[in-house]
Amino acid sequence: MKTTAIISCLLLVILFSCTQPPDYPPEPVIEFSHLSRGFMSQGFGPEDSIVMTISFTDGDGDLGSTDDSLDVFVTDTRLDAAPLTYKLPFVPLQGTGNGISGDISITLPTTCCIFPNNIPPPCNTLATFPQDTVVYEVYIKDRAGNESNRVLTDDIILLCD
């Protein structure tokens, strides 16, 4: 009787201590998490940047590269321009269950206010438009070239004066 109870307890411990590797798809999946704050002043100085955090999962764990490849893409949705690009650190493949998850924090530089009809040109001040709103679209790419879904940040109020 005592032996049966001990074996039952050991089986329970073994069953609960074995964990399954995560079952994520091979392409990265991201989710917007938060911004360090919801406003910044226009301009070009690093003193008024915002940190954006996104969460990710990747089923085959092949994020980052050892070369100069850029794998994070951030686009100002107000502009028809090339995205800001960033490099993820290399994540080595480990074992048979390579599914990974985590957070990525990116420092977004300040940008310029854009006024209706571009009058005055961007980065100026205009009393009738004391602020602008910026939303960024973000996606990442893994070493196999799989692109993640695209997510939008919350609104960022851009102070124009």
Steps between C-alpha positions, in 0.01 A plus 500: 500500500780738596691416177192568286456843662867587443485389135178699450662809649809455280284465189314820588828686552636371168181587311487853639873566463510407129413799289421515135699743286288790380303441182552827314479542121835526314440863404539760775182633659510838671266699719527866595559523874554862604678833458716659769276807470233635267656828386822659374613834357582529132861530392805290442668473840533170691382670818133460406476142380244237603562132575255264331465141624357212299460135605596220262486125449689300236451127455840419355693753709699643211502868588794732449801440280876505520534726195381856442142401414232725643193324631272751675304744284316804638300728271347838581147450362474870409778468243559310179864440586743219568465353850740555786698176531658330798705186563395224740774322693587152374302223673681162469289190430484278807390136504192362329244735654610835364182695563583830666310797635591830657488877474680737266552862605585756234590865551302707250655835418290813501356614168346810347146631496335479160239764426207489257611583146860515629457868594731580667752227418549221757694581820371854525246638745151618423277646772185348347657150515674467838527121472501208261434127553745228401428127472771253405455168319746228606601157374801271536667243276678178602813345344289284266342818361161444665330829577288544810158651510490879504388690808425864571614696802267709709470864396799716589423869545768708331533847651568741214607813691 
